[in-house]
């Protein structure tokens, strides 16, 4: 039996949590298990919202003590070494690591056990840490990234900008192992449902942070000319300000708060339209994400109204699976949602097309197939 060591050393990513990164972790683990693999998780932050179907997965935890600056960074590197040691002691036939700062665990494990390793890169973490938080040992973080990519049979990046970021920081001899594989969706867990009777429900799912553009969505609802209800699923640092904006503009909004992945299908059930109102950014390279929410919307058979940024136009076929609008433009967003809210036949056609797109091209099993293609039988 294939024995997979799944490593996530990022203290900001709880394995069993409600954020998008947690969903990604859980779905990749499910796909390995669907292949018949015996998976063990090695992590620094396990989380506590454990889905029933993953409750039997062994979890090895190396906690990182509280701290900051150089102390924190050295603790992350030490945790990577410790967990790599556990993998080596336990044994594995495949190693799969979600890239995190200061970890060289994949390099240690693949070298010691002489097994193939896969490195998954979801974001330019070195840049993010330097810009948004603090980064003392940037040279150490860069060296760890270079070691990891050199050791990986394939480095999988969720978007082309992330792949270019990696290639700019590693030796050219390793560029051929860097591939782009966008995120996916569990098409069995998330399925279409009939729309709720009454006003069409428009939904947003995600962490309430500035780069998700929820402010624009509330402003769009305030200027809408068609009757539709707005549901915002999620929590985050912008939550209070967004609630205040809804009150100050007299906009009726249903805020559900944060939900674990198990409850997302229910939150999408009955909705008519989904939104991804990403804002404009000064640097287009900042739109490096592969949006889990859009794949989930499509799996639920929801037409998607989304900003024309980053990877989004390659996912949403304008006029077929949804509508694309200019970012940070409440009037344009409102007009697009108004059009769909008033056109049930168009919504139904887009719903069918979105579901087909998700099932035919973006299941998590197909994502893992692309990741391992040519390396594992």
N, C-alpha and C positions, 0 to 999 in steps of 0.2 A: 504493500500500500504506500502511496505517496504521502510523505509526512512534511507538511508545510509549516515553517516557522514564520508567523506574521508579526512583524516588528513595527511598533509606533512609539518613538521616543519623545514625541512632541507633548510637553505638559499642557499645551493649550487644546489638545484634542482628546476628550474622553472617549474611550472605545464605545461605551454604552451611554451615550448622551443624546441630546435632541438637535444639536447643530448639524449643518450640512456635512461637515467633515466626518462626524460620527456615522451618519447615514452611509457615506462612502465606504468607510472602514467596514461596517457591518455587511454591506452588500458584496464587497469583494470576498469577504470571508465566506458568505453564503455560496458564492459561485465556486470557490475552491471546494467546499464541502459537496456541492452538487456534482462535482467531478469525481467524488469518492475519496477525496483527500482527507487525511487526519490532520486537523489544524490546531496548533497551539499559539495563543496570543502572548506576546512579550511586550510590555508597555510600562509607561510611567504613570498613567492616569486611567484607571479602569472604568470609572463612572458607575452609576448604580441603576440605570434604566435598562435592565437586561431583558431583551425579547425572549419569549419562551423557546423559540427554535434555536437560540444560541446559548441557552442556559447550561448546556453540557460541554461547552468549549473550555478547555483548560486555559487559565489566565495566570501568567507569571508577572508579578508587579515589582518594579524597582522604583520606589517613590523618590521624588526629588525634593529635598528640604527647601523650605522657604529661604529666600535670599534675593540678592540683586547684583547686577553688574558682573564683575569677573567671578565672584563666588558662585553665582547662579550658573554661569556658563560652564565653569569647571565641573559643577555638579551634574549638568546634562551630559558632558563628555564621560564622566565617571559612570553614570547610569548606563550609557551605551556600552561601555566596556563590560560592565557587570552583566547586562542582559545578553550580550554576545557570548559571554562565558557560559551562561545558563543554556543557551541554544546549543553550543558546542558540546556541553556535557549531556544534554538530553538527546542530541542527534536529530537530524532532519535530512530530507532529500531535496528540498527546495526552500530557499529563503526569499521572502517578499517584504520589503520595507517601504513604509511611507516616509518620504524624506523629511528630516527635521534638522535644525541647526545643531552642529557639533557632534552629530552621531556618525561613527564609522563602523557601526555594528555589522552592516551587510558585508563590508570588506573583510572584517575579522572572521565572520561565519563562513563565507564562501571559500576563503583561503584555507581555513582549518579543516573544513569538512569536504572540500573539493566538490562542491555542489553548485548548480546554477542559481543565480540571484537576480531578482527584479527590483529595480528602484523606481518608485512612483513619485513624481515631482508635481505638486499641485499649485505651487506659487513660488515666486522669486523671494524666498524667505530672507536671504541675507539683506536684500534691499529693503524689504518690509521692516525688518528689525531695526536697521539703521535709521530709516526715515520716521517710523511711527513709535518706536520704543527707544531702546539703547543697545548698542553693540560695541563691546570692548574688544573682543578678540576676533575681528573680522578676518584676519589672516588665518586664524585657526579654523573658523567656519568654512572658509574657502578651501582650505586644504582637505577638510573632511569631505566636502562635496566632491572634490577631485578624486579622492580615494574611492568614494562610493561609486562614482560613474565608471571609473577604471575597472572596478571589480564586477560590476553588473553585466550580466549577459544582455540585458536590455534596460535602458532607462526610459520610462514611459512618462510623457508630459501631457497634461490635459489640454494644451492648446499650442499653437505655433509660436506665440510670443514667449511662452515658458520654455519651449524647446530651444529657441534662439538664445534665451538668457543662459541656459545651461551650456550650450555650445560655445558661447563667448568666454566661458570660464574654465573650460577643460581642454585638454590636448586634442588637436585635430584628429589624432589616430582613434579617438573614441567617438567621434561624431556619428559614425555609421551605426552605432548601437543606440542612438537617441531617436525615439519615435514619438509621434503624436497620436494619442488615443483619447478622444473626448470621454466625458463621463457618460453614465447610462442610467437606467431606471429598472426597477423591479416591476415588470409588466404583469406579474401574477398578483402582487400585493396591491397595486393601484390599477383600477379598472374603471371604465365609464359607468355612470349612473344617470338615471333620468333627472332632468332639471326640476328644481322645486317649482311648484305652482305659484304664480304671482310675478312680482318684479324679478327680472333676471339678476342673479347674484354674481358679482364680480369679485374675484378673490386674488389676494397676494399672500404668498408663503415665504417666510425668510426671517433672518435676524434683522432687527430694526437698527440698521447702521446707515450712515450717510450715503455709502456707495450703492445702496439698493434703491434709492430714489423714491421712497414711499411718500415723502413730502409732495412730490409732483403728482402722485396718484390722488392724494387727498385734495390738492388744489384742482385737479381735473374733475373730481366728483363735485366740487363746489360750483363749477361752471358748466356742468353737464346740462344738456337740453332734453335728455331722455330719462325716464324713470328706471334706475337700476340701484340695487343695494350693494354696499361695499363691505367685504369681510377681510380683515387683516389678521393673518395667522402668524404669530411670532412675538418675540420680546427682544429687548436690547437697549442700548444706551440712548437711542433716540425715542424710546417709547413714550416717555412723559411729554416731551416736546410735541410729538405727533398727536397725542391726545388733546393737548392744548390748542394745536392748530385746528383740529376738527371742531372743537368748541368755538373758537374765535371766528371760524368761517361758517358756523351754523351747519356743519356737514355731519350727517348721520353716518357713523362708522361702527361696525361691530369689531371690537378688538378681542380676540380669543385668548391672547397671551401665548406663551410658549407651549408647544405640544410635542410629545415624544413621537418618533417615527411611526409607531403603531397607530397613532390617532390621525395621521395626515390623510389617509384615504377617507375617513369620515368627514374631515374638514373640507375636502374637495367635493364630497358627495352633494349633489343637487345644484352645484354651481353651473353657470352658463358660459362664463368667460374668465380667463386667468390673465394676470398681468406681470410683466417684468420691466418696470419703468426705470431702468438704469440711467443715471445722470450723465451728462457730458463731462469729460475730464480733459485737463490741459494736455496730457500726454496720452496718445492712443494706446501706447504700450501698457498703460495701467489697466486696460480692459483685457486682462490676460486670462480671466476665469473661464471655466466650462460650467455653465449654469445648471446645476442639478434640478432646480425648481422647474425649468422649462421642460426638461425630459419628463418630470413627474406630471406636469400639466398635460402634456401630450398623451401620456399613458392613460390619464383620466378622461381622455377624449374632449379636452377643453380647447377651444380656439384661444390662441395666445396673442395678446396685444403687447408688443415689446419694443424697446428702444433699438434703433439701428446702430448698434455698437458691437465691437469685439467679435466674438464667435457667433453672436445671435443670428445674423443674416444667413449663416451657413446651416442653421438649425430650422428656423422658421421660414417656410416658403410663403412669401408675401401674397396674400389673396387665396392661398390654398390651405395652409394649416394655421393661419393667423394673419395679423396685420403688423407691419413695422412702421414706427413713427420716429420722428426726430427726438433725441433725448432732451430732457429738461424743458419740455414744452407742454405745459398743462392743457392748453387749448387743443393741440394736436392729439394728445392722449385722450382727452374727453371726446373729441369728434370720432375717433376710431372706435372707442367703446360704445358711444351712442349708436354708431352705424350697426354694430353687431347686436346690441341690445334690442334694436328695432327690426332685426332680420332673422327670425327663427330658422328659416330654411337655409340661409347662408351659414348659420351656426352649426346646423346639423351636418352639412356637407364638410365643413372644416373639422368638426368633431371626428367624423369617420377618417378623414385624411390624417389627422394628428395621431390617432390611435394606431393606424397602419404604420405610420413612420416610426413610432416608438417600438412597436413589436417587431417590425422587419429589420430595424437597423440599430436599435439602442438598448437592447436588453443587457443586463449586467453580465450574463453568460457570454454574450457575443463580445462584450468589452474584454473579458478575460481571455477569450479565444484570440483576439487580436494582440493582446499583451504577450501571450506565450507562443504565438505562431512561429514555427520553425525552430523552437528551442526545446519545447516539451512535446512528446508524442501525443 
